[in-house]
């Protein structure tokens, strides 16, 4: 047994964390990093098991998300899956395995051992996938799914409420597209020795640079830079939308006030016109009732009297003292 094996924690604690007991040979292969294999005569590494475990993990997580979120579109489901099945998330799950985390059980070469390999996110994530592949080989998909749900259900529940934080780069690209700002561009700088390199990322949107965020990997730095840019641009967009909404409300209120004034003026004009028509109608009725006298008749004599006199031949002209001389024809006879 090599020094690396002696430093490894008892595997019983690890198996207890998974809830299964693995074949010792299969378990050792799942824990064997390539650096250890190369230093010990080309032993089998955990890379093939990692390949298998990655697929098993993806199927189980995708199926769970599909059934747990029946109303989410494909794009949102993909974001949720990416927030669970990624190196950073897997490494965090691995660090919580057993009393000392998965790193305590790894078989590493001296180089990785001295450069912090037991807590390196990429190694932890790959080894966790290799262990899931080993469980699948020994017990099948149903048992592997039970183990995966035990380890990842809390993370899936947390991710469901994270919104834009599921994938900052994707969320930033969606935001810049909606705002008409084009596609974000990333700039990366690395500093430090290869085994302890730190990356700093900036993101350029419409000629403006955001970020300056650091990470232990390029992807982590880019995600943090994207988060910084998203928060700034989203805040600006929210302020713009609020100002536009306020202006729209003011315009609508002014339009309603103007319409109310016009309606009041129209109603007042209609009432005034109606009052004038009523007054004119009331003044015209007595005149119509008395306007039957003929202005050409003698004073006090109605047209009907004149007509009657004409019919019987009554003469009124030239009689002395206003005495009528009618029936002249009868006297001559």
C-alpha positions as CSV (number, residue, x, y, z in Angstrom):
1,X,0.0,0.0,0.0
2,X,1.4,3.4,-1.0
3,X,1.5,6.6,1.0
4,X,-1.4,7.9,-0.9
5,X,-3.5,4.9,0.1
6,X,-2.5,5.2,3.7
7,X,-3.5,8.9,3.7
8,X,-6.9,8.1,2.3
9,X,-9.8,8.2,4.8
10,X,-11.7,4.9,5.6
11,X,-14.0,4.2,2.6
12,X,-16.7,3.0,4.9
13,X,-17.6,6.6,5.7
14,X,-17.8,7.4,2.0
15,X,-20.1,4.3,1.3
16,X,-22.3,5.4,4.1
17,X,-22.7,8.8,2.5
18,X,-23.9,7.1,-0.7
19,X,-26.0,4.6,1.1
20,X,-24.5,1.6,-0.8
21,X,-21.5,-0.7,-0.5
22,X,-19.3,-1.0,-3.6
23,X,-17.1,-3.7,-4.8
24,X,-13.6,-2.8,-3.5
25,X,-11.9,-3.0,-6.9
26,X,-14.6,-0.9,-8.5
27,X,-14.5,1.6,-5.7
28,X,-10.7,1.9,-6.0
29,X,-10.8,2.5,-9.7
30,X,-13.5,5.2,-9.2
31,X,-11.1,7.0,-6.8
32,X,-8.0,6.7,-8.9
33,X,-6.9,9.9,-10.6
34,X,-4.7,9.7,-13.7
35,X,-1.8,11.3,-11.8
36,X,-1.8,8.4,-9.4
37,X,-2.2,5.8,-12.2
38,X,0.8,7.3,-14.1
39,X,3.0,7.2,-11.1
40,X,2.1,3.6,-10.3
41,X,2.7,1.8,-13.5
42,X,-0.2,2.8,-15.6
43,X,-3.1,1.6,-13.5
44,X,-6.7,2.0,-14.8
45,X,-7.9,5.5,-14.1
46,X,-11.4,6.6,-13.2
47,X,-11.9,8.4,-16.5
48,X,-14.1,5.8,-18.2
49,X,-16.3,5.6,-15.1
50,X,-16.5,9.4,-15.1
51,X,-17.8,9.3,-18.7
52,X,-20.5,6.8,-17.7
53,X,-21.4,8.6,-14.5
54,X,-21.8,11.9,-16.3
55,X,-24.4,10.4,-18.6
56,X,-26.3,8.7,-15.7
57,X,-26.3,11.9,-13.7
58,X,-27.6,13.8,-16.7
59,X,-30.4,11.4,-17.4
60,X,-31.6,11.3,-13.8
61,X,-31.5,15.1,-13.3
62,X,-33.1,15.8,-16.6
63,X,-35.9,13.3,-15.9
64,X,-36.5,14.8,-12.5
65,X,-36.6,18.4,-13.8
66,X,-39.0,17.3,-16.6
67,X,-41.5,15.9,-14.2
68,X,-41.0,18.5,-11.4
69,X,-41.6,21.5,-13.7
70,X,-44.3,20.6,-16.2
71,X,-44.9,24.2,-17.2
72,X,-41.3,25.3,-17.9
73,X,-40.2,25.6,-21.5
74,X,-37.1,23.8,-22.8
75,X,-34.8,26.7,-22.4
76,X,-35.6,27.2,-18.7
77,X,-35.2,23.4,-18.1
78,X,-31.8,23.6,-19.8
79,X,-30.8,26.4,-17.4
80,X,-31.9,24.4,-14.4
81,X,-30.0,21.4,-15.5
82,X,-26.9,23.4,-16.2
83,X,-27.1,24.9,-12.7
84,X,-27.1,21.4,-11.2
85,X,-24.8,19.4,-13.6
86,X,-21.7,21.5,-13.7
87,X,-18.2,21.3,-12.2
88,X,-18.8,23.9,-9.5
89,X,-22.0,22.3,-8.2
90,X,-20.6,18.8,-8.3
91,X,-17.5,19.9,-6.4
92,X,-19.7,21.4,-3.7
93,X,-21.7,18.2,-3.4
94,X,-18.4,16.2,-3.3
95,X,-17.1,18.4,-0.5
96,X,-20.1,17.5,1.7
97,X,-19.6,13.7,1.3
98,X,-18.5,11.9,4.5
99,X,-17.0,13.6,7.5
100,X,-14.1,15.0,5.6
101,X,-15.4,15.4,2.0
102,X,-14.6,13.4,-1.0
103,X,-11.1,14.8,-1.3
104,X,-10.0,12.7,1.7
105,X,-10.6,9.5,-0.3
106,X,-8.8,10.4,-3.5
107,X,-5.8,8.5,-4.9
108,X,-3.6,11.3,-6.3
109,X,-0.1,11.5,-7.6
110,X,2.5,13.5,-5.7
111,X,2.2,16.4,-8.0
112,X,-1.5,16.8,-7.5
113,X,-1.1,16.1,-3.8
114,X,1.3,19.0,-3.3
115,X,-0.7,21.5,-5.4
116,X,-4.0,21.2,-3.6
117,X,-5.5,18.5,-5.8
118,X,-7.7,17.2,-3.0
119,X,-9.8,20.3,-3.1
120,X,-9.6,21.1,-6.8
121,X,-13.1,21.5,-8.2
122,X,-12.4,19.6,-11.5
123,X,-10.9,16.6,-9.7
124,X,-13.7,16.4,-7.1
125,X,-16.4,16.7,-9.8
126,X,-14.9,14.1,-12.0
127,X,-14.4,11.7,-9.1
128,X,-18.0,12.1,-8.0
129,X,-19.2,11.2,-11.5
130,X,-16.9,8.2,-11.6
131,X,-18.4,7.0,-8.3
132,X,-21.9,7.4,-9.7
133,X,-20.9,5.4,-12.8
134,X,-19.6,2.6,-10.5
135,X,-22.9,2.6,-8.6
136,X,-24.8,2.3,-11.9
137,X,-22.6,-0.6,-13.0
138,X,-23.0,-2.5,-9.8
139,X,-26.7,-1.8,-9.0
140,X,-28.4,-0.4,-12.1
141,X,-30.2,2.8,-12.9
142,X,-32.9,2.6,-10.1
143,X,-30.3,2.5,-7.3
144,X,-28.1,5.1,-9.0
145,X,-31.2,7.4,-9.2
146,X,-31.9,7.0,-5.5
147,X,-28.3,8.0,-4.7
148,X,-28.4,10.9,-7.1
149,X,-31.7,12.2,-5.6
150,X,-30.3,11.9,-2.1
151,X,-27.3,14.0,-3.1
152,X,-28.8,16.5,-5.6
153,X,-32.5,17.1,-4.6
154,X,-31.6,20.0,-2.3
155,X,-29.5,21.6,-5.0
156,X,-32.4,21.2,-7.6
157,X,-34.8,22.8,-5.1
158,X,-32.4,25.7,-4.5
159,X,-31.8,26.2,-8.2
160,X,-35.5,26.4,-9.0
161,X,-35.7,29.7,-7.2
162,X,-32.6,31.4,-8.5
163,X,-33.9,32.9,-11.7
164,X,-31.2,34.7,-13.6
165,X,-28.5,33.2,-11.3
166,X,-29.0,29.8,-12.9
167,X,-26.6,30.8,-15.6
168,X,-25.4,34.4,-15.6
169,X,-23.8,34.3,-19.0
170,X,-27.0,33.1,-20.7
171,X,-29.1,35.5,-18.7
172,X,-26.8,38.4,-19.7
173,X,-27.0,37.5,-23.3
174,X,-30.9,37.3,-23.2
175,X,-30.9,40.7,-21.4
176,X,-28.6,42.4,-23.9
177,X,-30.6,41.0,-26.8
178,X,-33.8,42.3,-25.3
179,X,-32.2,45.8,-24.9
180,X,-30.8,45.8,-28.4
181,X,-27.2,45.9,-27.1
182,X,-25.8,43.0,-29.1
183,X,-23.8,40.0,-27.9
184,X,-21.5,40.3,-24.9
185,X,-17.8,39.7,-25.4
186,X,-15.5,38.4,-22.7
187,X,-11.9,39.2,-21.9
188,X,-9.8,36.8,-19.7
189,X,-6.5,37.3,-18.0
190,X,-4.7,34.6,-16.0
191,X,-2.1,35.2,-13.2
192,X,-0.1,33.0,-11.0
193,X,1.6,29.6,-11.5
194,X,-0.2,26.9,-13.4
195,X,-1.3,24.9,-10.4
196,X,-2.6,28.0,-8.5
197,X,-3.7,30.2,-11.4
198,X,-6.4,32.8,-10.9
199,X,-8.4,34.2,-13.8
200,X,-9.9,37.7,-14.1
201,X,-12.7,38.3,-16.6
202,X,-14.4,41.3,-18.0
203,X,-17.4,41.5,-20.3
204,X,-17.9,44.2,-22.9
205,X,-21.4,45.2,-23.9
206,X,-22.0,47.9,-26.5
207,X,-18.5,49.3,-25.9
208,X,-18.8,49.4,-22.1
209,X,-16.7,47.1,-19.9
210,X,-18.1,45.4,-16.8
211,X,-16.7,42.9,-14.3
212,X,-13.1,42.5,-13.3
213,X,-14.3,39.4,-11.5
214,X,-11.9,36.7,-10.4
215,X,-12.3,32.9,-10.3
216,X,-10.3,29.7,-10.0
217,X,-11.3,28.8,-13.6
218,X,-12.1,30.8,-16.7
219,X,-15.7,29.7,-16.6
220,X,-16.1,30.8,-13.0
221,X,-14.6,34.2,-13.7
222,X,-16.8,34.7,-16.8
223,X,-19.9,33.8,-14.8
224,X,-19.0,36.3,-12.1
225,X,-18.3,39.0,-14.7
226,X,-21.6,38.3,-16.4
227,X,-23.4,38.6,-13.1
228,X,-21.8,42.0,-12.4
229,X,-22.8,43.2,-15.9
230,X,-26.3,41.7,-15.6
231,X,-27.0,43.4,-12.3
232,X,-25.9,46.8,-13.6
233,X,-27.7,46.6,-16.9
234,X,-30.9,45.2,-15.4
235,X,-31.0,48.0,-12.8
236,X,-30.6,50.6,-15.6
237,X,-33.3,48.8,-17.6
238,X,-35.7,48.8,-14.6
239,X,-35.1,52.5,-14.0
240,X,-35.8,53.2,-17.7
241,X,-39.0,51.2,-17.6
242,X,-40.1,52.9,-14.4
243,X,-39.5,56.3,-16.0
244,X,-41.4,55.4,-19.1
245,X,-44.3,54.0,-17.1
246,X,-44.4,57.3,-15.1
247,X,-44.4,59.3,-18.3
248,X,-47.1,57.1,-19.8
249,X,-49.2,57.5,-16.7
250,X,-48.8,61.3,-16.8
251,X,-49.8,61.4,-20.4
252,X,-52.8,59.2,-19.9
253,X,-53.9,61.4,-16.9
254,X,-53.5,64.5,-18.9
255,X,-55.5,63.0,-21.8
256,X,-58.3,62.0,-19.4
257,X,-58.3,65.5,-17.9
258,X,-58.5,67.1,-21.3
259,X,-61.3,64.8,-22.3
260,X,-63.2,65.6,-19.2
261,X,-62.9,69.3,-19.9
262,X,-64.0,68.9,-23.5
263,X,-67.0,66.8,-22.3
264,X,-68.0,69.4,-19.7
265,X,-67.7,72.2,-22.3
266,X,-69.8,70.2,-24.8
267,X,-72.4,69.4,-22.2
268,X,-72.6,73.1,-21.0
269,X,-72.9,74.3,-24.6
270,X,-75.7,71.8,-25.2
271,X,-77.6,72.9,-22.1
272,X,-77.3,76.6,-23.1
273,X,-78.5,75.9,-26.6
274,X,-81.5,73.9,-25.3
275,X,-82.3,76.8,-22.9
276,X,-82.3,79.3,-25.8
277,X,-84.6,77.1,-27.9
278,X,-86.9,76.6,-25.0
279,X,-87.1,80.4,-24.4
280,X,-87.7,81.1,-28.1
281,X,-90.5,78.5,-28.2
282,X,-92.2,79.9,-25.1
283,X,-92.1,83.5,-26.5
284,X,-93.6,82.5,-29.9
285,X,-96.8,80.8,-28.8
286,X,-99.0,83.9,-27.8
287,X,-98.2,85.7,-31.0
288,X,-99.3,82.8,-33.1
289,X,-102.7,82.7,-31.2
290,X,-103.6,86.4,-31.9
291,X,-102.1,87.0,-35.3
292,X,-105.4,86.4,-37.2
293,X,-106.6,90.0,-37.7
294,X,-106.4,91.5,-41.3
295,X,-104.5,94.7,-41.2
296,X,-106.6,96.0,-44.2
297,X,-110.0,95.9,-42.3
298,X,-111.5,98.8,-40.5
299,X,-110.8,99.0,-36.9
300,X,-113.0,96.6,-34.9
301,X,-114.4,94.9,-38.0
302,X,-113.4,91.4,-38.7
303,X,-112.8,90.0,-42.2
304,X,-115.9,87.7,-41.8
305,X,-118.1,90.7,-41.3
306,X,-116.8,92.3,-44.4
307,X,-117.5,89.2,-46.4
308,X,-121.0,89.0,-45.2
309,X,-121.7,92.5,-46.1
310,X,-120.5,92.1,-49.6
311,X,-122.7,89.1,-50.2
312,X,-126.0,91.0,-49.4
313,X,-125.0,94.2,-51.1
314,X,-124.8,96.4,-48.1
315,X,-123.4,99.8,-48.9
316,X,-121.6,101.7,-46.3
317,X,-120.0,104.5,-48.3
318,X,-121.7,107.9,-48.6
319,X,-124.6,107.2,-46.2
320,X,-125.4,110.2,-43.9
321,X,-124.5,109.7,-40.3
322,X,-123.2,106.3,-40.9
323,X,-126.7,105.0,-41.7
324,X,-126.6,102.0,-44.0
325,X,-128.3,102.3,-47.4
326,X,-128.4,98.6,-48.2
327,X,-131.1,96.8,-50.1
328,X,-131.1,99.5,-52.7
329,X,-132.4,97.2,-55.3
330,X,-135.4,96.3,-53.3
331,X,-136.4,100.0,-52.8
332,X,-136.1,100.8,-56.5
333,X,-138.4,98.0,-57.3
